[in-house]
Amino acid sequence: MDQALWKKVEAICLAALAHPPAKRAAFIAGATAGDPILRREVELQIAAYEQSSGFLETPLASLRHLESAEPLGSGQLGSYRLVRLLARGGMGEVFLGVQETASFSRPVAIKLIRMELEKEDALARFRR
């Protein structure tokens, strides 16, 4: 995405997020009228924001423990890049990752189950 398009997308997204969720679609339709590429990019960004589960609302002070987490290197799982290990527990490990697509990039948490737990009952518990 070129810089001019990104500036338009960003401005419309910020304005759309000021509207209640029920009115966002109408606002986006009006703000992007006649430009289907702009509308698609705005809708992708808003969808990514809505799926982010409040990551950006998390106080930075509560994330301080990440500074000492182990670096991972350049692991890749599809469109997800593993950045560093966040935690290790009974079922597996949780990594800080980045989902990267042609349209956006966003931070994610990725949980990997331990290989020895790949039995049907363990997988069902993991999915829950």
C-alpha positions in Angstrom: 0.0 0.0 0.0 1.5 3.4 -1.0 1.8 6.2 1.6 -1.0 8.3 0.1 -3.5 5.5 0.3 -2.3 4.6 3.8 -2.9 8.1 5.0 -6.5 8.0 3.7 -7.1 4.6 5.2 -5.7 5.7 8.6 -7.8 8.9 8.7 -11.0 7.0 7.8 -10.3 4.2 10.3 -9.7 6.6 13.1 -12.9 8.5 12.3 -14.8 5.2 12.0 -13.6 4.0 15.4 -15.1 7.2 16.9 -18.6 5.9 15.8 -20.5 3.2 17.7 -19.9 -0.3 16.1 -23.5 -0.4 14.8 -22.9 2.8 12.7 -19.4 2.1 11.4 -20.4 0.4 8.2 -22.6 3.3 7.1 -19.8 5.8 8.0 -17.2 3.8 6.0 -19.6 3.4 3.0 -20.0 7.2 2.9 -16.4 8.0 3.6 -15.1 5.7 0.8 -17.9 6.2 -1.7 -16.7 5.6 -5.3 -13.4 4.1 -4.2 -13.8 0.3 -3.8 -10.0 -0.2 -3.1 -10.1 2.4 -0.3 -13.2 0.8 1.2 -11.7 -2.7 1.1 -8.5 -1.5 2.8 -10.5 0.4 5.5 -12.7 -2.6 6.1 -9.6 -4.9 6.5 -8.0 -2.5 9.0 -11.2 -2.2 11.0 -11.7 -6.0 11.0 -8.1 -6.5 12.2 -8.7 -3.9 15.0 -11.9 -5.6 16.1 -10.2 -9.0 16.2 -7.3 -7.7 18.2 -9.1 -8.4 21.5 -8.0 -5.2 23.2 -4.3 -5.6 22.8 -3.8 -1.8 22.3 -5.8 -1.1 25.5 -3.4 -3.2 27.6 -1.3 -0.8 29.8 2.3 -0.9 28.7 3.5 -1.2 32.3 1.8 -4.6 32.5 3.9 -5.8 29.5 7.3 -5.0 31.1 7.9 -8.7 31.7 8.3 -9.2 27.9 11.6 -7.4 27.9 13.3 -10.3 29.5 11.6 -13.0 27.5 13.8 -15.3 25.4 14.4 -14.1 21.8 13.2 -16.7 19.3 14.8 -15.9 16.0 13.0 -16.2 12.7 10.3 -18.8 13.2 7.5 -18.7 10.7 4.0 -20.3 10.8 2.1 -19.4 7.6 1.4 -15.6 7.8 2.6 -15.6 11.5 6.2 -14.7 12.4 7.3 -15.8 15.9 9.1 -13.1 17.8 9.8 -14.3 21.3 8.7 -16.8 23.9 6.3 -15.3 26.4 5.5 -18.2 28.7 5.9 -21.9 29.1 3.4 -24.1 30.8 1.9 -27.6 31.2 0.3 -27.7 27.7 3.0 -25.9 25.7 4.4 -22.5 25.0 3.0 -19.1 24.1 4.9 -16.8 21.8 4.6 -13.2 20.9 4.0 -13.2 17.1 3.2 -10.9 14.3 0.6 -11.7 11.7 1.8 -10.2 8.4 -0.4 -10.0 5.3 -0.3 -7.8 2.2 -2.7 -5.4 3.9 -1.7 -5.3 7.5 0.6 -6.3 10.3 -0.6 -6.9 13.9 0.8 -8.4 17.1 -0.7 -11.8 18.2 -0.2 -14.5 20.8 0.5 -17.9 19.4 0.1 -21.0 21.6 1.9 -24.2 20.6 0.9 -27.4 22.2 3.6 -29.9 23.3 4.0 -32.8 20.8 3.4 -35.5 23.5 0.0 -34.0 24.1 -1.3 -34.5 20.6 -3.9 -37.0 21.7 -7.6 -36.5 21.0 -8.5 -35.7 24.7 -5.5 -33.3 25.1 -6.4 -31.5 21.8 -10.0 -31.2 22.9 -8.9 -29.6 26.2 -6.5 -27.3 24.2 -9.3 -26.1 22.0 -11.5 -25.3 25.0 
